[in-house]
Amino acid sequence: MLRPDNMIKYPEVDLKLGIKSSLPSVKATLGLLMMFWRASNNPDELAYSKEAGNSIEVSDELKTRLIQKYHPIYSSIGISDEQFLERVNNNQLFKSQLESLIVAFELIWRVAKIKFDNNMPASSERTGGKRYPKTLLFTKNMDILDTVLSSDDEQYSKVLLSWIGLNIPIGSTFEAALLHLLVYISEEAVYKLTDGDQEIIFNMNSVYMKLLEEEDSAVDINDRKEAKGSLRILKSALSDKLNPFLTYSNANGVAIKDGLGDKLRAYQKRVDASLSLSNTRYVLTPEVSETENMYVREGSNEYTYETSRVAGGRNILLYGVPGSGKSWTIEHEYCKKDSNVERLVFHPDYTYSDFIGQILPDVSEDGQVSYKFTPGPFTTILHDAYVNPQKEYILIIEEINRGNAPAIFGEVFQLLDRKVEIKDDDDEFPIGTSEYGITNKNIALEVYGDARRKVRIPSNLSIIGTMNTSDQNVFTLDTAFQRRWEMRMIENSFERVDSNFANAEILDTTVTWKNFCVSINDIIVGNNARMTSAEDKRLGAYFVHLRDLKYNVAAEDRTEGEYESLCEREKEGILTSEEEMRLVEIRDAMQQNRRFPEKVIKYLWDDAFKFSREVIFETNEYQSLEAVIRKFMQSRKFERFVIFRQNVRDAFINQNNTGQN
């Protein structure tokens, strides 16, 4: 014969009192849970959902079972399968975050444990609106509920269908029996509220006792700061009238229903006796604690969740003149086909709050106003990379020195130090993880679900920045900031540029973009003594697009003075329809042909040669940008460059001859 083993020692129950969980329509959520159980023949485990874009919906197998069981009832009053399934898929079992469902199912009614199908961290749904498929692991409390549900299957099925929002008449005695049973199994739940500087940890027995001290009184369960954890869900449950002994409103608090004082007094004594026999131990941590399957400590490993993570995260800063090809290099050399890429741009008004996140007001579906941390793009991609350890993530920061980068990064600046080698006393984080962790409660709660966890950039997240070296930039990057990046100069060269682009002629001038660029850049570098940071003023190979170089011949007059004549006729209001169409055609062509001078000539006049225009421009002849561009537009072919000094025009010709040879 066999003997039993020693009893299993279960971990202490973490009440997760700091989770900002919100679960509106609690009655509908519990009702659908019980429908799942009944339709699936009382299972021990149920994977109930499947992906539907960024949302989830009922699984095909469960959908079939639900329709088979409940169709005869809802169809009898004219409700279609589609209407029924719409109610199902709009239930909070599919809409709410996992953490809210954990608090309700595991900590209040204890009807099921719930987890993601792929064992991701419980905090994975905090940022963004994406929902992931989930699995229910039912408890013995479902068997207790089933003793009532199975006693009259048809009547209780009607009750559950009405709870999920279908307009089905029900017997009040059946609903009352189910409500009482739900109250009975929830009496061990624990709640927390803040009253001034005092934190009150209480259960419903505490509420009953306070009410019975003076039966005409009410108990205020509003948190003076913000309702969190199970308290939020308790308020939703009381609003849904899930406790048949009590009435509740946010303004008037909790009170005893008329005529039920004696019944509640007797019931409270039974609850008190039951609680005195409970051997459940709680962890009363004020913040969110580690959730099952998030991290497991083993020996010297700090978090064995990291063992399968992609390694090699880097901080890379590409710098060079505007248009040298920094963004092109990122796309072609650093981003793989399956990389998950987020791109943002720093600017003078960009702040730490924009980048990391900030506290903002939030109105829940039940109308409660709270203040919650809203993550910025850095925290969001940090979270996504953490919960998807086998995917590569890249955060691209364009124009990193146009914002005050050290201020924008704040304390996250420390995370840019990456682990580069395995040591004898290794912490077993992968290569590419932040070498040092920082304390940031808001980021830690969003990413890990644990405010006490040290924040690190995971090894599967790289950060790539771009920086223009032109002196028009707003901020400079100090050495302490730059040393934490792998610096790479992107040479201003045509070697990697598509020949069709490099050799494209500028409008009708016969001068190619490459030859123009090389000639001007030689002059810029040669003029170093008269220009500040002359090298950084060069034209980048990608300073323009191919479309900026194309010439639209429709801008040319077909007859002498055609354009001016059409403009005069337009002023007089005597244009024919054919002339009107021609005028539109000319103006469209002129807009195309202005792209190059408005971008390149303007840059040379206003920036590169701002203090030495006479070096390349015929300033005796053309003394304003307006005059320069007008002459360029009114001329044809190579004569467009008459705005430049003779030596500059000669350089264009020499470059063209060299290129042809």
Secondary structure, 3 states (H helix, E strand, C coil): CCCCCCCCCCCCEECCCCCCCCCCCHHHHHHHHHHHHHHCCCCCEEECEEEECCEEEECHHHHHHHHHHHHHHHHHHCCCHHHHHHHHHCCHHHHCCHHHHHHHHHHHCCCEEEEECCCCCHHHHCCCCCCCCEEEEECHHHHHHHHHHHHHHHHHHHHHHHHCCCCCCCCHHHHHHHHHHHHHHCCCCCEEEEECCEEEEECHHHHHHHHHHCCCCCECCCCCCCCCHHHHHHHHHHHCCCCCCEEEECCCEEEECCCCHHHHHHHHHHHHHHHHCCCCCEECCCCCCCCCCCCCCECCECCHHHHHCCCCCCEEEEEECCCCCHHHHHHHHHCCCCCEEEEEECCCCCCHHHHCEEEEEEECCCCCEEEEEEECHHHHHHHHHHHCCCCCEEEEEECHHHCCHHHHHHHHHHHHCECCCCCCCCCCCCCCCECCCECCHHHHHHHCCCCCCCECCCCCEEEEEEEECCCCCCCCCCHHHHCCCEEEECCCCCCCCCHHHHCCECCCCCCEHHHHHHHHHHHHHHCHHHCCCHHHHCCCCCCCCHHHHCCCHHHCCCCCCHHHHHHHHHHHCCCCHHHHHHHHHHHHHHHHHCHHHHHHHHHHHHHHCCCCHHHCECCCCCCCHHHHHHHHHHCCHHHHHHHECHHHHHHHHHHHHHHHC
